Amino acid sequence: MFLATILATALLTVLLILTIVVKITRRQPYAQAYADLGVPEHWLPRLAAILIAAGAGLVLGLWWAPIGIAAAAALLVYLLAAAGSHVRVRNWRGLPMPVLYLAVTVAVLLLRIATA
């Protein structure tokens, strides 16, 4: 089961890296999508920093379970807020991506708890 934890963590880390790059480079049309959600452009580097910390915590959590569990739990809260932002502005088209990330994060969290 630990192999599944490693693979799920790797998948989530790759997804986070893609999101971090979008936030740091402020690529269009993604930067506009954040603006449409009410996220100021100057928040994007801060949000990227949060995701960098989460990704680092997930990877380090493969060696020390408590940090991985904490990182996954914190990322879960972040992604719930992201999904909530889409619901708040009725952006149903953009909702699947945070929901996908949420599903992978829940899987990582449950796997890391199970293999701790």
Contact map, one row per residue, 1 for C-alpha under 8 A:
11111000000000000000000000000000000000000000000000000000000000000000000000000000000000000000000000000000000000100010
11111100000000000000000000000000000000000000000000000000000000000000000000000000000000000000000000000000000000110010
11111110000000000000000000000000000000000000000000000000000000000000000000000000000000000000000000000000000000000000
11111111000000000000000000000000000000000000000000000000000000000000000000000000000000000000000000000000000000100000
11111111100000000000000000000000000000000000000000000000000000000000000000000000000000000000000000000000000100110010
01111111110000000000000000000000000000000000000000000000000001000000000000000000000000000000000000000000000000000000
00111111111000000000000000000000000000000000000000000000000000000000000000000000000000000000000000000000000000000000
00011111111100000000000000000000000000000000000000000000000000000000000000000000000000000000000000000001001100000000
00001111111110000000000000000000000000000000000000000000011000000000000000000000000000000000000000000000000100000000
00000111111111000000000000000000000000000000000000000000000000000000000000000000000000000000000000000000000000000000
00000011111111100000000000000000000000000000000000000000000000000000000000000000000000000000000000000000000000000000
00000001111111110000000000000000000000000000000000000000000000000000000000000000000000000000000000001001100100000000
00000000111111111000000000000000000000000000000000000010011000000000000000000000000000000000000000000000000000000000
00000000011111111100000000000000000000000000000000000000000000000000000000000000000000000000000000000000000000000000
00000000001111111110000000000000000000000000000000000000000000000000000000000000000000000000000000001000000000000000
00000000000111111111000000000000000000000000000000110010000000000000000000000000000000000000000000000000000000000000
00000000000011111111100000000000000000000000000000010000000000000000000000000000000000000000000000000000000000000000
00000000000001111111110000000000000000000000000000000000000000000000000000000000000000000000000000000000000000000000
00000000000000111111111000000000000000000000000100000000000000000000000000000000000000000000000000000000000000000000
00000000000000011111111100000000000000000000000110110000000000000000000000000000000000000000000000000000000000000000
00000000000000001111111110000000000000000000000100000000000000000000000000000000000000000000000000000000000000000000
00000000000000000111111111100110000000000000000000000000000000000000000000000000000000000000000000000000000000000000
00000000000000000011111111100010000000000001101100000000000000000000000000000000000000000000000000000000000000000000
00000000000000000001111111000000000000000001100100000000000000000000000000000000000000000000000000000000000000000000
00000000000000000000111111100000000000000000000000000000000000000000000000000000000000000000000000000000000000000000
00000000000000000000011111110110000000000001000000000000000000000000000000000000000000000000000000000000000000000000
00000000000000000000011011111110000000000000000000000000000000000000000000000000000000000000000000000000000000000000
00000000000000000000000001111111000000000000000000000000000000000000000000000000000000000000000000000000000000000000
00000000000000000000000000111111100000000000000000000000000000000000000000000000000000000000000000000000000000000000
00000000000000000000010001111111110000000000000000000000000000000000000000000000000000000000000000000000000000000000
00000000000000000000011001111111111000001000000000000000000000000000000000000000000000000000000000000000000000000000
00000000000000000000000000011111111100000000000000000000000000000000000000000000000000000000000000000000000000000000
00000000000000000000000000001111111110000000000000000000000000000000000000000000000000000000000000000000000000000000
00000000000000000000000000000111111111111000000000000000000000000000000000000000000000000000000000000000000000000000
00000000000000000000000000000011111111111000000000000000000000000000000000000000000000000000000000000000000000000000
00000000000000000000000000000001111111100000000000000000000000000000000000000000000000000000000000000000000000000000
00000000000000000000000000000000111111100000000000000000000000000000000000000000000011001010000000000000000000000000
00000000000000000000000000000000011111110000000000000000000000000000000000000000000000000000000000000000000000000000
00000000000000000000000000000000011111111011000000000000000000000000000000000000000000000000000000000000000000000000
00000000000000000000000000000000011001111111000000000000000000000000000000000000000000000000000000000000000000000000
00000000000000000000000000000010011000111111000000000000000000000000000000000000000000000000000000000000000000000000
00000000000000000000000000000000000000011111110000000000000000000000000000000000000000000000000000000000000000000000
00000000000000000000000000000000000000111111111000000000000000000000000000000000000000000000000000000000000000000000
00000000000000000000001101000000000000111111111100000000000000000000000000000000000000000000000000000000000000000000
00000000000000000000001100000000000000000111111110000000000000000000000000000000000000000000000000000000000000000000
00000000000000000000000000000000000000000111111111000000000000000000000000000000000000000000000000000000000000000000
00000000000000000000001000000000000000000011111111100000000000000000000000000000000000000000000000000000000000000000
00000000000000000011101100000000000000000001111111110000000000000000000000000000000000000000000000000000000000000000
00000000000000000001000000000000000000000000111111111000000000000000000000000000000000000000000000000000000000000000
00000000000000000000000000000000000000000000011111111100000000000000000000000000000000000000000000000000000000000000
00000000000000010001000000000000000000000000001111111110000000000000000000100000000000000000000000000000000000000000
00000000000000011001000000000000000000000000000111111111000000000000000000000000000000000000000000000000000000000000
00000000000000000000000000000000000000000000000011111111100000000000001000000000000000000000000000000000000000000000
00000000000000000000000000000000000000000000000001111111110000000000001101100000000000000000000000000000000000000000
00000000000010010000000000000000000000000000000000111111111000000000001000000000000000000000000000000000000000000000
00000000000000000000000000000000000000000000000000011111111100000000000000000000000000000000000000000000000000000000
00000000000000000000000000000000000000000000000000001111111110000011011100000000000000000000000000000000000000000000
00000000100010000000000000000000000000000000000000000111111111000011101100000000000000000000000000000000000000000000
00000000100010000000000000000000000000000000000000000011111111100001000000000000000000000000000000000000000000000000
00000000000000000000000000000000000000000000000000000001111111110011000000000000000000000000000000000000000000000000
00000000000000000000000000000000000000000000000000000000111111111111101000000000000000000000000000000000000000000000
00000100000000000000000000000000000000000000000000000000011111111001000000000000000000000000000000000000000000010000
00000000000000000000000000000000000000000000000000000000001111111000000000000000000000000000000000000000000000000000
00000000000000000000000000000000000000000000000000000000000111111111000000000000000000000000000000000000000000000000
00000000000000000000000000000000000000000000000000000000000011111111100000000000000000000000000000000000000000011001
00000000000000000000000000000000000000000000000000000000000010011111110000000000000000000000000000000000000000000001
00000000000000000000000000000000000000000000000000000000110110011111111000000000000000000000000000000000000000000000
00000000000000000000000000000000000000000000000000000000111111011111111100000000000000000000000000000000000010010000
00000000000000000000000000000000000000000000000000000000010010001111111110000000000000000000000000000000000010011000
00000000000000000000000000000000000000000000000000000000100000000111111111000000000000000000000000000000000000000000
00000000000000000000000000000000000000000000000000001110110010000011111111100000000000000000000000000000000000000000
00000000000000000000000000000000000000000000000000000100110000000001111111110000000000000000000000000000110110000000
00000000000000000000000000000000000000000000000000000000000000000000111111111000000000000000000000000000000010000000
00000000000000000000000000000000000000000000000000000100000000000000011111111100000000000000000000000000000000000000
00000000000000000000000000000000000000000000000000100100000000000000001111111110000000000000000000000000100000000000
00000000000000000000000000000000000000000000000000000000000000000000000111111111000000000000000000000100110000000000
00000000000000000000000000000000000000000000000000000000000000000000000011111111100000000000000000000000000000000000
00000000000000000000000000000000000000000000000000000000000000000000000001111111110000000000000000000000000000000000
00000000000000000000000000000000000000000000000000000000000000000000000000111111111000000000000001101100000000000000
00000000000000000000000000000000000000000000000000000000000000000000000000011111111100000000000001000100000000000000
00000000000000000000000000000000000000000000000000000000000000000000000000001111111110000000000000000000000000000000
00000000000000000000000000000000000000000000000000000000000000000000000000000111111111000000000001000000000000000000
00000000000000000000000000000000000000000000000000000000000000000000000000000011111111100000001001100000000000000000
00000000000000000000000000000000000000000000000000000000000000000000000000000001111111110000000000000000000000000000
00000000000000000000000000000000000010000000000000000000000000000000000000000000111111111000000000000000000000000000
00000000000000000000000000000000000010000000000000000000000000000000000000000000011111111111011000000000000000000000
00000000000000000000000000000000000000000000000000000000000000000000000000000000001111111111001000000000000000000000
00000000000000000000000000000000000000000000000000000000000000000000000000000000000111111110000000000000000000000000
00000000000000000000000000000000000010000000000000000000000000000000000000000000000011111110000000000000000000000000
00000000000000000000000000000000000000000000000000000000000000000000000000000000000001111111000000000000000000000000
00000000000000000000000000000000000010000000000000000000000000000000000000000000000001111111111000000000000000000000
00000000000000000000000000000000000000000000000000000000000000000000000000000000000001100111111100000000000000000000
00000000000000000000000000000000000000000000000000000000000000000000000000000000000000000011111100000000000000000000
00000000000000000000000000000000000000000000000000000000000000000000000000000000000001000011111111000000000000000000
00000000000000000000000000000000000000000000000000000000000000000000000000000000001001100011111111100000000000000000
00000000000000000000000000000000000000000000000000000000000000000000000000000000000000000001111111110000000000000000
00000000000000000000000000000000000000000000000000000000000000000000000000000000000000000000011111111000000000000000
00000000000000000000000000000000000000000000000000000000000000000000000000000011011000000000011111111100000000000000
00000000000000000000000000000000000000000000000000000000000000000000000000000010001000000000001111111110000000000000
00000000000000000000000000000000000000000000000000000000000000000000000000000000000000000000000111111111000000000000
00000000000100100000000000000000000000000000000000000000000000000000000000000010000000000000000011111111100000000000
00000000000000000000000000000000000000000000000000000000000000000000000000010011000000000000000001111111110000000000
00000000000000000000000000000000000000000000000000000000000000000000000000000000000000000000000000111111111000000000
00000001000100000000000000000000000000000000000000000000000000000000000000000000000000000000000000011111111100000000
00000000000100000000000000000000000000000000000000000000000000000000000100110000000000000000000000001111111110000000
00000000000000000000000000000000000000000000000000000000000000000000000100010000000000000000000000000111111111000000
00000001000000000000000000000000000000000000000000000000000000000000000000000000000000000000000000000011111111100000
00001001100100000000000000000000000000000000000000000000000000000000000100000000000000000000000000000001111111110000
00000000000000000000000000000000000000000000000000000000000000000001100110000000000000000000000000000000111111111000
00000000000000000000000000000000000000000000000000000000000000000000000000000000000000000000000000000000011111111100
11011000000000000000000000000000000000000000000000000000000000000000000000000000000000000000000000000000001111111110
01001000000000000000000000000000000000000000000000000000000001001001100000000000000000000000000000000000000111111111
00000000000000000000000000000000000000000000000000000000000000001000100000000000000000000000000000000000000011111111
00000000000000000000000000000000000000000000000000000000000000000000000000000000000000000000000000000000000001111111
11001000000000000000000000000000000000000000000000000000000000000000000000000000000000000000000000000000000000111111
00000000000000000000000000000000000000000000000000000000000000001100000000000000000000000000000000000000000000011111
